Amino acid sequence: MHKFRTHSCGSLSISDVGSKVKLSGWVHRRRDHGNLLFLDIRDHYGITQLTFTDDDKTLMDDAARIKFESVITIEGEVKARSKETINNSLSTGEIEINVTLCSIESASDMLPFVVNSEQEAPEDLRLKYRFLDLRRQKLHHNIMLRSKIISEMRSLMTEQGFCEFHTPILTASSPEGARDFLVPSRLHPGKFYALPQAPQQFKQLLMVSGFDKYFQIAPCFRDEDARADRSPGEFYQLDIEMSFVTQEDVFSSIEPVLFKIFTKFGNGKKVTNYPFPRITYRDSMLKYGSDKPDLRNPIEISDVTSIFEKSDFAIFKDSIKKGGVVRAIPTPGGSTQPRKFFDQMAEYASLEGASGLGYIQFSEDGSAKGPIVKFLSEDLIGELKNQASLSNGDSVFFICDQKNIAEKLAGKIRSKTGEVLNLISKDCFEFCWIIDFPFYEWCEDKQKIDFSHNPFSMPQGGLAALESAKS
């Protein structure tokens, strides 16, 4: 018999009843019923229930003193559980091990936090005792999910004829979207390597070298603050490059990968079938106030500048004369919301930098009410309902500012409204492509024209279009 185990803690089943087995793992849980002691033993593959009876009082008493997260090796016989004690949530839930021998491989000290619970411990403790944190089932599952997804990605990319290359980590600095991490050179004092923010130049070098299709699960290093969807400093991305292709070729290569990955690992959620919708940057900023819209949110923003231009609302009219625009953000069923909801949304808009947030409520009988209704004629209100696709029972928010500011503020109000009113569908993944990005945009922080997207992109119309745009 093997020194540590004949089976894993997730492999035994009803077909193994009567077998003599040996298992090794961590003590996960304990339940003491007086004359019967249960221990759950855990390893990478699963959990198996162990039983100790008072037939061997010494063995049972010794087992009762074993601390959680101690590593043990046991020998025993596989028994079938009684029908009423079967645990269908475990792959081993139909059996248990009647233990005849138990040895402690590594006794656990007092734990700084509970491992066998999903209750979150303070982050500083989790990082200090990372080896314990990673034993938690939630984190273990997430890490294994990541491994399976990456494996599936590799398989799908290889099936399409892509070759995997590993590009250099120590490199020279190049213009990207964040600050570089620098590594001092021992051989060249005063000189530094930069960790790559992306393998951009290397993959293009591969293309001009004739390799045609490249992919990599690429590490990217960016000296920037953490984001909601990105850890600080380092992240990984599916990086690709192709030769002699059009935009549609790139889309058609990526769409089946995303569809199959999210279908396989998305817990049964519906996934946008391909080809994915194509939305221009201009339309995306108008309708959703973002270049990465959440299409699970049904709200669509409208431009109602021309309507307020004809109104008596001086605040909006003055802004429009100075080049401002007005965006309408519908709130389906919003007329039933209390005044507190509108006050909270106005406060949120103010915190995001808006000078104000107007609104109108439409009752079920079609009548309109709100602070700015008196400045609009009945014809303009009807035009507004039509332009913003409003129905009786809805309400609508208004943002007025310069175009680039109004778009982003409207997008934030759209997202917040969808979140507060639970309008965002949770049972699906909605994909799209945002196309026709502007090549440059004005950067308020730097007070200069800067790249709005990847500086290594080819502008539509080629370099000739870029040259002619200079004039």
Beta strands, then each sheet from edge to edge (+ up, - down):
strand 1: 20-32
strand 2: 36-43
strand 3: 46-53
strand 4: 71-80
strand 5: 95-106
strand 6: 163-164
strand 7: 182-184
strand 8: 192-194
strand 9: 213-222
strand 10: 233-242
strand 11: 270-271
strand 12: 278-280
strand 13: 302-303
strand 14: 324-331
strand 15: 358-362
strand 16: 368-369
strand 17: 395-402
strand 18: 428-429
strand 19: 433-435
strand 20: 440-443
strand 21: 448-451
sheet 1: 1+ 2- 3+ 5+ 4- 1+
sheet 2: 6+ 9+ 10-
sheet 3: 7+ 8-
sheet 4: 11+ 18+
sheet 5: 12+ 19+
sheet 6: 13+ 14- 17+ 15- 16+
sheet 7: 20+ 21-
end
